[in-house]
Amino acid sequence: MPHPSLHKPACSVARALEVLGDRWTLLLVREILFGTRRFDDFATHLGIARTVLTERLNRLVEAGIVQQTPLKPGGRRFGYDLTQKGEDLVPALIAVMQWGDRWLQSPDTVPIRVTERTSGEELPTIQLRGRSGTLLAVDALDWAPGPGAGAPEIAPLIAAYEAQRPVRARSVPAPRRVAARAGAVRSRRVKPEGAA
């Protein structure tokens, strides 16, 4: 049975990816976090074509993620800073970075660690936690209709997810991790209840 499109405007993931969906967006946010503010410095650090850089920065400004601010008080040259909306992306960026460190690097090739400025301690891995603070595994999550679930463009998708709910609960395997050095596979797969 064909599934309704995931690219409906009411879907928060689809809408976020319309803004964040190419590699340059989060790399520009990363550069601003590192202190880069000037157009020429973005171009140099990222090796990005100036036309592409102009378009991506304009898109980030239009989306309210980045704002232009004078490099000097009263000056005519502008740099780029994160807005509150842009700062709200930082946990997602750090989660992507930590995922890359874990799955795409070996421990001795991780290029940058994120640390707390006052203590110098490395940030812990961003994890999913319940309101009580309990660490949640992926199979402990559920997806419930939100306030916009009845919108005509999203209702068929919600209905399809609801129809799959029992199947999803039985068939989603636990994540597997490939050890970076040994090439061995360690499985955290848990047998379903009643399995031999």
Buried (B, 14 or more C-beta within 10 A) or exposed (E): EEEBEEEBEBBEEBEEBEBBEEEBBBBBBBBBBEEBBEBEBBBEBBEBEEEEBEEBBEBBBEBEBBBEEEEEEEEEEBBBEBBEBBBEBBEBBBEBBBEEBEEEEEEEEBEEEBEEEEEEEEEEEBEEEEEEEEEEEEBEEEEEEEEEBEBEBBBEBBEEBEEEEEEEEEEEEEEEEEEBEEEEEEEEEEEEEEEE
